Amino acid sequence: MSATETAPEITAESAPAVVPAPRVPLTRKAAAELVGTAALVAVVIGSGIQATELSKDVGIQLLANAIATVFGLGVLIALLGPVSGAHFNPVVTLAEWWTSRREGGDGVTAREAAAYIPAQIAGAIAGAILADAMFAEPLVKWSTHDRSAGHLLLGEVVATAGLVLLIFGLARTQRLHFAPVAVASYIGAAYWFTSSTSFANPAVTIGRAFSDTFAGIAPGSVPGFIGMQLVGGVVGLALVALIFARTEK
């Protein structure tokens, strides 16, 4: 084309059609949440059992548990994120539902949230049983690891608030493609900087009650942890609104 020639006009008829991405059926999304949460809990509990068998040093045990969780979580988010969003966490699901309800967008619907959360809880329980089976532990043995102290509950508020701030901050700044690395890295760090070792997930908390091993939590401590995780979710959303407030154009 010479400098004097004009570019052809693009009309609605000549423009290439934009083909919308196909919607993933809800059954596949729920299955991804179930399998992903099961795998995550199996990683957390299984690596904890392995660590206690290989070392008597609690610091080494926690380090091994944290490293395995970082890599396992990152892989699961990268693998299943395109299917369901890779929540694996009722707090994240509820936060996304609330955000999309208030602001619009493509977040999970109430119907999807109602499918995701039971799938996450069922997956967490299945993952705990699977981990126990792999290491010849009783398939279901309630944990005796009491975690009801007040400073541990505060740790859960901090851990969950930070997780929600990270995820929705990435979403607000169009950088969710960093989620596999960013979320896994945050959880790995929070293992060490929070007193509770960063459960930050009601489904995982429930699942970990089914295993009386290194990563377990006594059933009596579960309601307190879940309550503080929900509080942390609210705090995290408030921080997102404060720091990443949408500006009017």
TAMOSUL-V430454 format. One record per residue. N is the residue number from 1. OMEGA is omega as a letter, one per 20 degrees, with the letter a starting at -180 (none if undefined). Layout:
BEGIN
n->N omega->OMEGA
n->N omega->OMEGA
END
This chain:
BEGIN
n->1 omega->a
n->2 omega->a
n->3 omega->a
n->4 omega->a
n->5 omega->r
n->6 omega->r
n->7 omega->r
n->8 omega->a
n->9 omega->r
n->10 omega->r
n->11 omega->r
n->12 omega->a
n->13 omega->a
n->14 omega->a
n->15 omega->r
n->16 omega->a
n->17 omega->r
n->18 omega->a
n->19 omega->a
n->20 omega->r
n->21 omega->a
n->22 omega->r
n->23 omega->r
n->24 omega->r
n->25 omega->a
n->26 omega->r
n->27 omega->r
n->28 omega->r
n->29 omega->a
n->30 omega->r
n->31 omega->r
n->32 omega->r
n->33 omega->r
n->34 omega->a
n->35 omega->a
n->36 omega->r
n->37 omega->r
n->38 omega->r
n->39 omega->r
n->40 omega->a
n->41 omega->r
n->42 omega->r
n->43 omega->a
n->44 omega->a
n->45 omega->a
n->46 omega->r
n->47 omega->r
n->48 omega->r
n->49 omega->a
n->50 omega->a
n->51 omega->a
n->52 omega->r
n->53 omega->a
n->54 omega->a
n->55 omega->r
n->56 omega->r
n->57 omega->a
n->58 omega->r
n->59 omega->r
n->60 omega->r
n->61 omega->a
n->62 omega->r
n->63 omega->r
n->64 omega->r
n->65 omega->a
n->66 omega->a
n->67 omega->r
n->68 omega->a
n->69 omega->r
n->70 omega->a
n->71 omega->a
n->72 omega->a
n->73 omega->r
n->74 omega->r
n->75 omega->a
n->76 omega->r
n->77 omega->r
n->78 omega->a
n->79 omega->a
n->80 omega->r
n->81 omega->r
n->82 omega->a
n->83 omega->a
n->84 omega->a
n->85 omega->r
n->86 omega->r
n->87 omega->a
n->88 omega->a
n->89 omega->a
n->90 omega->r
n->91 omega->r
n->92 omega->r
n->93 omega->r
n->94 omega->r
n->95 omega->r
n->96 omega->r
n->97 omega->a
n->98 omega->a
n->99 omega->a
n->100 omega->r
n->101 omega->a
n->102 omega->a
n->103 omega->a
n->104 omega->a
n->105 omega->a
n->106 omega->r
n->107 omega->a
n->108 omega->r
n->109 omega->r
n->110 omega->r
n->111 omega->r
n->112 omega->r
n->113 omega->r
n->114 omega->r
n->115 omega->a
n->116 omega->a
n->117 omega->r
n->118 omega->r
n->119 omega->r
n->120 omega->a
n->121 omega->r
n->122 omega->r
n->123 omega->r
n->124 omega->r
n->125 omega->r
n->126 omega->r
n->127 omega->r
n->128 omega->r
n->129 omega->r
n->130 omega->r
n->131 omega->r
n->132 omega->a
n->133 omega->a
n->134 omega->a
n->135 omega->r
n->136 omega->r
n->137 omega->r
n->138 omega->a
n->139 omega->r
n->140 omega->r
n->141 omega->a
n->142 omega->a
n->143 omega->r
n->144 omega->a
n->145 omega->a
n->146 omega->r
n->147 omega->a
n->148 omega->a
n->149 omega->a
n->150 omega->a
n->151 omega->r
n->152 omega->r
n->153 omega->r
n->154 omega->r
n->155 omega->r
n->156 omega->r
n->157 omega->a
n->158 omega->a
n->159 omega->a
n->160 omega->r
n->161 omega->r
n->162 omega->r
n->163 omega->r
n->164 omega->r
n->165 omega->a
n->166 omega->a
n->167 omega->a
n->168 omega->r
n->169 omega->r
n->170 omega->r
n->171 omega->a
n->172 omega->a
n->173 omega->r
n->174 omega->a
n->175 omega->a
n->176 omega->r
n->177 omega->r
n->178 omega->a
n->179 omega->a
n->180 omega->a
n->181 omega->a
n->182 omega->a
n->183 omega->r
n->184 omega->r
n->185 omega->r
n->186 omega->a
n->187 omega->r
n->188 omega->r
n->189 omega->a
n->190 omega->r
n->191 omega->a
n->192 omega->a
n->193 omega->r
n->194 omega->a
n->195 omega->a
n->196 omega->a
n->197 omega->r
n->198 omega->r
n->199 omega->r
n->200 omega->a
n->201 omega->a
n->202 omega->a
n->203 omega->r
n->204 omega->r
n->205 omega->r
n->206 omega->a
n->207 omega->a
n->208 omega->r
n->209 omega->a
n->210 omega->a
n->211 omega->r
n->212 omega->a
n->213 omega->a
n->214 omega->a
n->215 omega->a
n->216 omega->r
n->217 omega->a
n->218 omega->a
n->219 omega->r
n->220 omega->r
n->221 omega->a
n->222 omega->a
n->223 omega->r
n->224 omega->r
n->225 omega->a
n->226 omega->r
n->227 omega->a
n->228 omega->r
n->229 omega->r
n->230 omega->r
n->231 omega->r
n->232 omega->r
n->233 omega->r
n->234 omega->r
n->235 omega->r
n->236 omega->r
n->237 omega->r
n->238 omega->r
n->239 omega->r
n->240 omega->a
n->241 omega->a
n->242 omega->a
n->243 omega->a
n->244 omega->a
n->245 omega->r
n->246 omega->r
n->247 omega->r
n->248 omega->r
n->249 omega->none
END
